[in-house]
């Protein structure tokens, strides 16, 4: 599966799991290494860096931004092999922030 196909499916899955959420695609050309997606849901937010598979390489600064944003709210690398686990963690994170 291509990364863009996985990302499209991931966005659909996020909308199904978090009705009414806003999913925004970020511009890595503006800030290199910033995660691909920002998810806004009620009074919560998360960022996700999608990869086509678990072995895909990380670009410069991606680890930095995912770690930094995870300290602030929720952020993770997501790929087909861990998508359910990441979405479950994101859901728990959103519940913990109430």
Phi, psi and omega per residue, in radians:
X1 nan 2.340 3.079
X2 -1.261 2.713 -3.128
X3 -1.061 -0.700 -3.124
X4 -1.155 -0.581 3.080
X5 -1.199 -0.743 3.095
X6 -1.096 -0.746 -3.130
X7 -1.080 -0.739 3.129
X8 -1.073 -0.750 3.108
X9 -1.163 -0.713 3.118
X10 -1.049 -0.779 3.131
X11 -1.077 -0.733 3.093
X12 -1.076 -0.768 3.135
X13 -1.081 -0.713 3.121
X14 -1.111 -0.802 3.121
X15 -1.067 -0.654 3.116
X16 -1.204 -0.686 -3.084
X17 -1.366 -0.568 -3.086
X18 -2.167 1.336 -3.078
X19 -0.980 2.357 3.122
X20 1.498 -0.004 -3.136
X21 -1.239 2.869 3.020
X22 -2.020 2.220 3.087
X23 -1.999 2.124 -3.123
X24 -2.024 2.400 3.039
X25 -1.529 2.259 -3.125
X26 -1.599 2.723 -3.097
X27 -1.754 1.796 -3.139
X28 -1.182 -0.293 3.064
X29 -1.234 -0.444 3.106
X30 -1.397 -0.805 -3.141
X31 -2.401 1.732 -3.039
X32 -1.067 2.237 3.110
X33 1.701 -0.162 3.138
X34 -1.132 2.459 -3.135
X35 -1.004 2.693 -3.058
X36 -1.116 -0.701 -3.003
X37 -2.198 2.501 2.935
X38 -2.032 2.300 3.141
X39 -1.998 2.158 3.059
X40 -1.906 2.204 -3.102
X41 -2.522 2.011 -3.067
X42 0.902 -2.092 3.134
X43 -1.833 0.513 -3.097
X44 -2.148 2.824 3.025
X45 -2.563 2.761 3.098
X46 -2.650 2.739 2.993
X47 -2.192 2.561 -3.124
X48 -2.334 2.321 3.019
X49 -1.825 1.906 -3.099
X50 -1.575 2.484 3.125
X51 -2.274 2.642 -3.100
X52 -1.224 -0.414 3.068
X53 -2.834 2.996 -3.062
X54 -1.138 -0.395 -3.087
X55 -1.674 0.019 -3.135
X56 -1.102 2.491 -3.103
X57 -1.244 2.651 3.069
X58 -1.674 2.338 3.111
X59 -1.358 2.831 3.108
X60 -0.956 2.423 3.091
X61 1.341 -0.186 -3.118
X62 -1.097 -0.784 3.127
X63 -1.059 -0.744 3.139
X64 -1.008 -0.912 -3.080
X65 -1.183 -0.676 3.111
X66 -1.107 -0.779 3.127
X67 -1.129 -0.804 -3.124
X68 -1.069 -0.818 -3.114
X69 -1.234 -0.515 3.086
X70 -1.188 -0.532 3.056
X71 -1.210 -0.509 -3.118
X72 -1.435 -0.715 -3.076
X73 -2.639 -1.752 3.077
X74 -2.507 2.339 3.069
X75 -2.677 2.552 -3.101
X76 -2.823 2.750 2.908
X77 -1.471 2.368 -3.123
X78 -2.301 2.416 3.125
X79 -2.599 2.933 -3.043
X80 -0.913 -0.592 -3.083
X81 -1.264 -0.350 -3.104
X82 -2.217 0.190 -3.005
X83 -1.002 -0.766 -3.107
X84 -1.139 -0.748 3.116
X85 -1.067 -0.776 -3.130
X86 -1.145 -0.773 3.133
X87 -1.138 -0.618 3.059
X88 -1.127 -0.751 3.106
X89 -1.117 -0.704 3.117
X90 -1.098 -0.740 3.112
X91 -1.073 -0.779 3.090
X92 -1.079 -0.709 3.122
X93 -1.070 -0.754 3.129
X94 -1.122 -0.636 3.127
X95 -1.242 -0.628 -3.121
X96 -1.192 -0.372 -3.029
X97 -1.538 0.043 -3.054
X98 -1.132 nan nan
